[in-house]
């Protein structure tokens, strides 16, 4: 086992652990919304609010200061 293989294995298991943690968070959020709202309409509203909040907080939606056109 050379150094490159050890580095690749380290990165692989680190990414796998992060993906496993994200999967657990998503599953528990799904169960929380399902338990809090028994009605489908209320569950859709709650889930959209949570998704919009997560996108804004995590930086997926970036707001530009000034938009200029050339």
Buried (B, 14 or more C-beta within 10 A) or exposed (E): EEEEEEEEEEEEEEEEEEEEEEEEEEEEBEEEBEEEBEEEEEBEEBBEEEEEEEEEEEEEEEEEEEEEEE
